[in-house]
Amino acid sequence: MSRRKQPVGRALALAAVKRELAEVARIGQAFVDGDLCRKIYRPIGETFTNSDDIDFAPETCVPLKQTLMRLERLARVPCICSLWRRRPDRPEVGEPTLNGSFASPMHVYRPPMSGAKRKFAPPKMFAELAAAFAGRATWKITPSPAATVAAGRGFGASVRGVRAPAFIEIFVPVKDSLGEVAAVLEVFTAVGGGR
């Protein structure tokens, strides 16, 4: 059964948008394979810190990317999915590992590998991500001019009560076959000013 997207020009209530994102997140918890999330990088690339060092394992990365893209089609509002992991060398750091159609608004870009920038230190987890890694679903509204870009690419909704360009995000834990939190799924939409 196909679900209809939000009609153009119709503003939705924030609670309705959150319900849609929460439903995608709930389904994602069932279908994103936590065991694959633990193996998304080749072993040599698990602790790399520079953008040109990323070394995905295609046998795990491709099925996860396909799952993220399928999840994005489920909601009645346009949404985007990203997977976050806890760094094995620095467990206090979480980083977006794989994005669906658009990068996470909380992503801190790694610099290219050159000169003094070689020693890039990823920032510690923000509170909502840490809570999701502890096993709790959490919400975050992030004001950002990038929401205008995402909305312009078709990944946004008009939401009553949101005054500035922002992202509405939910973070949920993804468990592996042993019941341990292996990753965090972020589901979000871009919103402009409310009416």
C-alpha positions as CSV (number, residue, x, y, z in Angstrom):
1,M,0.0,0.0,0.0
2,S,1.4,3.4,-1.0
3,R,1.4,6.2,1.5
4,R,0.7,9.7,0.3
5,K,3.2,12.4,1.0
6,Q,2.1,15.7,2.5
7,P,0.2,17.9,0.0
8,V,2.2,20.9,-1.2
9,G,1.4,24.1,0.8
10,R,-0.4,22.4,3.7
11,A,1.2,23.0,7.1
12,L,1.2,20.1,9.5
13,A,1.2,20.1,13.3
14,L,4.5,19.3,15.0
15,A,2.9,16.4,16.8
16,A,1.8,14.9,13.5
17,V,5.3,15.2,12.0
18,K,6.8,13.6,15.1
19,R,4.3,10.7,14.9
20,E,5.4,10.0,11.3
21,L,9.1,10.2,12.1
22,A,8.6,8.0,15.2
23,E,6.8,5.3,13.1
24,V,9.7,5.2,10.6
25,A,12.1,4.9,13.5
26,R,10.1,2.1,15.0
27,I,10.1,0.2,11.7
28,G,13.8,0.9,11.3
29,Q,14.6,-0.6,14.7
30,A,13.1,-3.9,13.3
31,F,14.7,-3.9,9.9
32,V,18.2,-2.2,10.3
33,D,20.5,-5.1,11.0
34,G,22.6,-4.2,14.1
35,D,25.1,-7.0,13.3
36,L,25.8,-5.4,9.9
37,C,26.1,-2.0,11.6
38,R,29.1,-3.3,13.6
39,K,30.9,-4.4,10.4
40,I,30.2,-1.4,8.1
41,Y,33.9,-0.5,7.8
42,R,36.7,-2.8,6.8
43,P,38.8,-3.5,9.9
44,I,41.6,-1.3,8.9
45,G,39.2,1.7,8.5
46,E,37.4,1.5,11.8
47,T,39.5,4.2,13.5
48,F,40.3,6.5,10.6
49,T,39.5,10.1,11.3
50,N,39.9,11.8,7.9
51,S,37.3,11.9,5.1
52,D,39.5,10.5,2.4
53,D,40.3,7.5,4.7
54,I,36.8,6.0,4.8
55,D,36.9,2.3,3.8
56,F,33.4,0.8,3.7
57,A,32.9,-2.9,3.5
58,P,30.6,-3.2,0.5
59,E,29.0,-6.5,1.7
60,T,27.6,-4.7,4.8
61,C,27.4,-1.1,3.6
62,V,25.2,-1.8,0.5
63,P,22.4,-3.6,2.3
64,L,22.3,-1.0,5.1
65,K,22.2,1.9,2.6
66,Q,19.3,0.1,0.7
67,T,17.5,-0.3,4.0
68,L,17.9,3.4,4.8
69,M,16.6,4.4,1.4
70,R,13.6,2.2,1.8
71,L,12.8,3.5,5.2
72,E,12.8,7.1,3.8
73,R,9.8,6.1,1.6
74,L,7.5,5.1,4.4
75,A,6.5,8.4,6.1
76,R,3.8,10.7,4.8
77,V,6.2,13.5,5.3
78,P,9.6,13.5,3.4
79,C,12.2,12.2,5.8
80,I,15.9,11.2,5.8
81,C,17.6,8.4,7.7
82,S,21.2,8.2,9.0
83,L,23.1,5.6,11.0
84,W,25.5,6.6,13.8
85,R,28.1,4.5,15.4
86,R,30.2,4.7,18.6
87,R,33.9,4.9,17.7
88,P,35.8,1.8,18.9
89,D,38.9,3.8,19.8
90,R,36.9,6.6,21.6
91,P,33.6,5.3,23.0
92,E,32.5,8.8,24.1
93,V,32.4,9.9,20.4
94,G,29.5,9.1,18.1
95,E,29.8,9.7,14.4
96,P,27.4,9.4,11.4
97,T,28.5,6.3,9.6
98,L,26.0,6.1,6.7
99,N,23.5,8.5,5.4
100,G,20.4,7.9,3.3
101,S,19.5,10.8,0.9
102,F,21.1,13.7,2.8
103,A,23.7,14.1,5.5
104,S,22.7,14.3,9.1
105,P,22.4,17.9,10.4
106,M,24.5,16.9,13.4
107,H,27.4,15.7,11.2
108,V,30.8,17.3,11.8
109,Y,32.7,17.0,8.5
110,R,36.1,15.4,8.7
111,P,38.8,17.5,7.0
112,P,40.8,16.0,4.1
113,M,44.0,14.4,5.1
114,S,46.6,17.2,4.8
115,G,49.2,18.8,7.0
116,A,48.2,19.9,10.5
117,K,44.6,18.7,9.9
118,R,45.7,15.1,10.0
119,K,45.0,15.0,13.7
120,F,41.3,15.8,13.5
121,A,39.6,14.9,16.8
122,P,35.9,14.1,16.4
123,P,33.7,15.9,19.0
124,K,32.1,14.1,22.0
125,M,28.5,12.9,21.6
126,F,25.7,15.4,22.1
127,A,23.1,14.5,24.8
128,E,20.4,13.1,22.5
129,L,22.8,10.8,20.8
130,A,24.3,9.6,24.1
131,A,20.8,8.9,25.4
132,A,20.0,6.8,22.3
133,F,23.2,4.8,22.7
134,A,22.1,4.2,26.3
135,G,18.9,2.6,24.9
136,R,16.4,5.5,24.9
137,A,14.6,7.2,22.0
138,T,15.2,11.0,22.0
139,W,14.1,14.0,20.1
140,K,16.0,17.1,18.9
141,I,15.1,20.2,17.0
142,T,18.1,21.7,15.4
143,P,17.9,25.3,13.9
144,S,20.0,25.3,10.8
145,P,20.2,27.2,7.5
146,A,20.9,23.8,5.9
147,A,17.3,22.9,6.5
148,T,16.4,25.3,3.6
149,V,18.8,23.3,1.3
150,A,17.3,19.9,2.3
151,A,13.7,21.3,1.9
152,G,14.6,22.6,-1.5
153,R,15.7,19.1,-2.5
154,G,12.3,17.7,-1.5
155,F,13.2,16.5,2.0
156,G,11.1,19.0,4.0
157,A,7.7,19.7,5.3
158,S,5.8,22.9,6.3
159,V,5.2,22.6,10.1
160,R,3.1,24.9,12.3
161,G,5.0,26.0,15.4
162,V,8.5,25.9,13.9
163,R,9.6,29.5,13.3
164,A,13.1,29.2,11.9
165,P,14.6,26.7,9.3
166,A,15.3,23.7,11.4
167,F,15.5,19.9,11.4
168,I,13.2,17.7,13.5
169,E,15.1,14.6,14.5
170,I,14.5,11.4,16.4
171,F,17.3,9.1,17.5
172,V,16.6,5.5,18.4
173,P,18.9,2.6,19.3
174,V,19.5,-0.3,16.9
175,K,20.3,-3.6,18.6
176,D,22.4,-6.5,17.4
177,S,21.5,-10.2,17.7
178,L,22.8,-10.2,21.3
179,G,20.5,-7.3,22.3
180,E,23.3,-4.8,22.6
181,V,23.0,-1.3,21.1
182,A,25.1,-1.5,17.9
183,A,24.2,1.8,16.3
184,V,21.7,4.7,16.4
185,L,19.2,5.4,13.7
186,E,18.4,9.0,13.1
187,V,15.2,9.9,11.2
188,F,14.7,13.6,10.4
189,T,12.9,16.1,8.2
190,A,13.7,19.6,7.3
191,V,11.2,22.3,8.2
192,G,10.8,26.0,7.4
193,G,8.9,28.7,9.2
194,G,5.5,27.8,10.6
195,R,2.3,29.4,9.7
